[in-house]
């Protein structure tokens, strides 16, 4: 059984599933995906995402505003705290820094990041971290703001082993997406080989970044199997062991007990 620790279910193309979200969830379960963490990007689409996923106990949510969102509504701290208090919300984010898509004075991005960390610390919920071309600055903010008190995950990991070590020292996990299956991702593959067994997750980032052999096509949570399979090859392990270990890590990080794990059964 697999866990997709980072996906955007409100953005996937449901055409292969008869344009029916319930059919999609059934297919994911049948493919061995036992839990999905659906990640928020902005405030505007969050209510619909919450309504869409509400009937499914095997789908958890995050709440937050992505660092690339520059034209949406900025939530107040009290609003974030209120939304994140929902029991279905197990994480804050995704949040972080992105210098690739955003340029100029990015103090607004830093302040948003700090606000998300403050909410996570107050509610004791882990952070979902996005970084692009801003990796060290993101870790510096996490360290300065005391984010190690709640920890979280560096999602869609694209850095090197030294970066992974620093993230682990800050009480963060590393999550591997389909990028780890790409031929030119040698630094990421090296991290996948060396990461301690109790510090990694797997994800799809659906509908983006489909793994080989679906690279360039729409991504779906069922493809998380291919991420696990490639990591198993890199680590000289079995896909079953990678699935079990990454699932155990997910439940530990997000504080989900055994009863909640089996709600989909």
C-alpha positions, -999 to +999 in steps of 0.1 A: +000+000+000+013+034-010+008+070+003+008+099-020+021+125+004+017+155-020-009+159-047-034+185-060-066+165-064-087+196-073-065+201-104-063+167-119-081+158-152-109+134-143-116+125-179-100+090-175-124+085-145-157+093-162-153+128-149-163+115-115-142+121-084-157+091-066-146+069-095-111+083-093-109+077-055-120+041-061-094+035-087-067+049-065-077+026-037-078-004-061-043+005-072-030+003-036-030+040-027-042+040+009-039+077+017-035+110-002-025+144+011-042+170-010-022+202-009-036+238-009-022+265-032-045+295-026-075+308-007-097+311-037-098+274-045-096+261-010-134+259-002-141+238-033-111+215-025-124+210+010-159+202-002-147+178-029-126+158-005-148+160+026-165+126+022-132+107+020-114+098+052-084+086+033-078+121+019-062+146+042-056+183+035-031+211+040-040+247+041-019+276+029-008+299+001+019+289-024+049+312-026+042+317-064+007+331-058+010+369-061-024+379-072-047+360-048-061+370-014-036+370+015-051+353+045-047+368+079-031+348+107-065+343+124-080+331+091-052+306+086-055+294+122-092+289+118-090+269+086-061+249+098-079+239+130-101+216+109-094+180+118-090+171+082-061+195+079-029+178+089-003+202+075+004+239+068+014+249+032+026+245+008+048+274+017+084+285+012+104+306-012+106+306-050+131+328-069+125+311-102+089+323-108+091+355-087+116+383-089+122+418-074+114+427-039+102+394-023+096+406+012+059+396+008+070+361+001+092+360+032+064+374+054+039+349+041+064+321+048+069+334+084+032+336+089+027+299+078+055+289+102+038+308+131+005+290+124+022+256+122+039+262+156+007+274+172-013+244+161+016+219+162+011+208+126+040+201+102+049+223+073+049+215+036+079+233+021+083+244-016+116+259-027+130+267-061+163+285-066+159+295-030+169+264-010+194+277+015+174+309+022+143+287+029+163+266+054+177+298+070+141+311+075+130+277+090+159+278+114+155+314+124+118+310+130+122+278+151+103+256+126+122+225+140+096+226+168+070+212+143+092+199+114+076+190+081+088+179+047+108+194+018+085+183-009+095+175-045+131+173-034+156+186-060+187+194-039+219+175-030+230+153+000+244+182+020+211+200+017+192+169+028+215+166+058+208+201+069+170+196+064+171+165+085+190+184+112+161+209+112+136+181+119+124+178+083+118+149+060+126+146+023+099+137-002+108+122-036+086+129-066+087+116-102+118+137-108+139+110-091+131+087-120+145+112-146+178+102-162+196+135-154+185+136-117+218+122-104+220+144-073+185+134-063+192+097-069+222+100-047+201+114-019+175+086-024+203+061-019+217+077+012+187+091+031+180+074+064+151+050+061+131+069+087+133+103+069+118+100+034+083+102+018+071+096-017+047+118-037+034+125-072+027+163-071-002+153-094-011+165-119+025+177-125+058+160-129+047+125-139+074+099-134+090+077-161+074+061-181+047+088-181+070+118-182+054+147-200+019+134-195-007+142-168+002+128-135-020+108-111-016+094-076-016+058-089+018+066-105+033+069-070+041+032-075+067+041-101+084+065-076+086+038-050+098+013-075+127+035-086+137+043-050+137+006-043+161+000-072+184+028-060+184+014-024+187-022-033+154-029-016+120-041-026+090-019-036+071-034-007+097-023+018+098+012+003+060+014+004+059+002+040+087+025+052+074+056+035+039+050+048+052+045+084+072+078+080+041+096+068+019+085+097+046+094+122+053+128+107+016+138+105+005+121+137-022+099+122-030+070+144-037+034+134-075+039+135-073+068+110-050+048+088-076+021+083-107+043+078-106+036+040-108-001+045 
